[in-house]
Amino acid sequence: MRARLLWTLLLVASPAAARAQPAADEASLRRAVVLFEESETLYNQGEFVQAAALLRRAYALHADATLLFNLGRALEGAGDLDGAIDAYARYLAEAADPPDRGAVEARLATLRAQREALSERGASEVDDADRAPIAASTASGGGIDPVPWVVLGVGLAALGVGIGLGVAMQGVSDRAATEPVQREAQALYDEAQGLAIGANVLFVVGGLAAAAGLVWGVVTLADGGGDATAHLRFGPGSVAVAGTF
């Protein structure tokens, strides 16, 4: 960060200057210097968001343009591209003939180009997400979507297997009831219980799948036979770019 507030420190330390300004202004100035020094420590530790917050508070107390430059560096380190651009632009507008104007203007141009590239890439990703379901629907010829009917079929098949397990369970249970040997009877009862559990699971899963497939298929037909996923829209995530001089 840039420590060009040394003149401020001298101003605060000068008795003559202190007498020339109200006590409230002097206190604000001293507090701004303290906040600046704390922000510099945080910046060097990589705590860019916290450093930016302190610099904003310092600038509110004492509107020195150098604070805006340091704010731009902190926001750039934090990945806040828009905030960094705004801070650098304000620095150039408020600083009195800064010697580094050319360098800051070049940095601003770079950051603005990065922001434009990110914006264009984001728009492209949104367009791709919008076109993908449409392309898939077109490729399938716009016919009836077979997926819900497949789900329905799987559900019915599971119900059929569940019925078969139920019938087998009943047969094993009947055998257990007539088995004279206690040990063999207990084994048959255990087998029947396992078949019962399997049948119940398949009844529940198959019933849910069949119901879901049937409802899905009816909705798809009512919607014109298109792919239901064609109504979904996906957007890209936010991207932040940080850079330094």
N, C-alpha and C positions, 0 to 999 in steps of 0.2 A: 504494500500500500504506500501511498505517497504522504510523506510527513511534511507537507508544505504549510503546516499550521504553526511553525516555529515563531513566526511573526506574531501570532495570536498569544503565544505563551509570553513573549516579550511585552506585548501590550498589557496583559494582565499583571505582569510583574512590575510594570512602570508606575510609580506613585503618581506622576503627573498625569498620565493617561487615565488612571483610575479616578482621579479627582475630576477629570473632564467629562465623565459619563455617570449616569445615575447608578446607585448601588444595585438596583434590580438588574440593570443591563450587565454590570460587572459580574454578578452572581450567575447569570445565564451564560455568559462567556466562559467563566471558569467551569461550569458544568458541561458545556459543550466540549471543552478541551479534554475533560476526564472521560466523557463518552467516546471521543475520538480515540484516545489512547487504549481504552478497553476494546474498542472494535478492532484496532490494529492487532492486539494480542489474539483475539478470536480468529481474525483472518489468517494469521500465521499458523494457527492450530487447525486450519481447515474448516472452522465453524462459520461458513459463509452466510447462512441465513441469520444467525444471531448477530454477526458483524453488521449486516445490512440493517437490521432493526435498530442497533445502536446508532448507526450513522444517520438514519432518518430522524431519530430523536435529537441528535446533535445539530442537524441542519435546521430543525424546527426552532432550536434555541439560538442558533447563530448561522445565518444563511451565507456561508462561505462556499464559493464554487468548488473548491478543492474537495469538499465533502461529497459533492455530487460525483466527481471523478472516482473517488474511493468507493462510493455506493455502486457505481457501475461495475467496478472490478469485483466487488463482493457478490452482486447479483449474477454476474457472468459466471463466477465460480459456483454459485448455487444452481446454475442451469436455468435461471429466469431470463430468457432471451429478450422478451419484450421489456422487462424492467431495466435490463442493462442498456438497451438501446435508448430508452427514455432518459436514463440518468446521464449517459454520455452526451446526448443531444442538449440537455439542459445545461450541462457543464460548458459546452461550447457557446451556448447562448448567453450565459451569465458571467463567464470568466472574462477578465479584461485582457485581451490580446494574449492568450496563452501561448507559450513557446512551443508546445507540443500539439498545436491545432492540427497540423498535417497528419501526425500519427493517429490522433483520436478520430479524425475524419476517415482515415483509411480503415480503422478498426470498425467504425460504424458501418461503412460500406460492406465489410466482410460479414458482420452480424446480420445486416438486413438481407444480404444474399442468402445466408443460411436460413433465415426465417422464411424467405420466399420459397426456397427449395423444399423445406419441411412442409409448407402449406400445399405446394403442388403435389408432393408425394402423398400427403394425407388425402387430398381430393381424388388422386388416382386410386388409392386403396379403397375408398368408398365406392367409386365407380366399379371397380373389379368385384367388390362384394355384392353390388346390386346386379351386375350382369351374370354372375356365376349361376344362380338358381334359374334365371331365364334361359341361359344356354343349356343347362341340364334338361329343362323341360322341353326345349326345342329339339334336343338330340333324341329324346325319347318319343318324338313324334306327336307330343301333346295328347297321347292316349290315356287310358285308365291306369292309374298308379297301382301296380300289383302288390306293393308292400303291405297295405292293410289287410288284403285278402290272404296273404301268406301268414300274417300274424293270426288271423282268424283260423286258418287251417291248422297251425301249430297248436293253438288253444284247444280246438276240437280233438286233435290227436291226443293231447295230454289228457283230456277228459276220457277218451276211449281207453287209454292205458290205465287210468285210475279205476274205471269200471272193471277192467280185467283183474286188477289187483284186488278189488273188493270181492269179486267172485272167488278168486283164489283164497283170499283170507277166510271167506265163509266155509270153504271146503276144508281148509286146515283146521278151523275151529271145530267143525263137526267131527273130524277125526280125533281131535284132542279129547272131545267129550266122551268118545267111546273107547279110548285107549285104556286098557286095564293096568298097564305099567305106569306108575306115578312119574318116574323120571322121563319116560317118553312123552307122556301127556304134557308135562311142563315144557318140554322142548317144543312141542307142537303149539302150545299156547303162546310161547315167546315168538315163534315164527309168525303166527297169526297176528300178533300185536305189531310186528314190524311191517307186515303187509298192510295193516290198517293205517299205520302212520304214512306209509308211502302213498296209499290211495288218497288219504285226506290231503296231502300236499299237492298231489296232481290235480285233485278236484279244485282246490283253491287257485293254483297257478293257471291251470287250463281254463277255468271259468273266467278269471280276470283277463287273460290273453284273448279269449274268444270274444268277450264283451268289448274290449278295447279295439280289436280288429274290426268288429262289426260297426261300431260307432264311427271309427276312423274311415272305413270304407264308405259309409253312408254320407258322411260329411264331404269326402272327396268327390263323390258322384254329384252331390248337390252343388259343389263348387265348380263344376264343369270338367271334372276328371283331371285337373292339374295337380301338380305336386304341391302339397301343403307347405313345404319349406320355402316355396317361392315367395311367400309373403313376409319372410324374415329379412331384417336388414341389420348388417353388422358394420360397426365403425372402427377405425384404427385407434390404437392407444395413443396417449400424449407422449411426445418426444421432446427432450430438452437437450441442448448442446451448449457446452461451456468451453471457453477458450481464453487464452491469455495473450498479451503482447509478445 
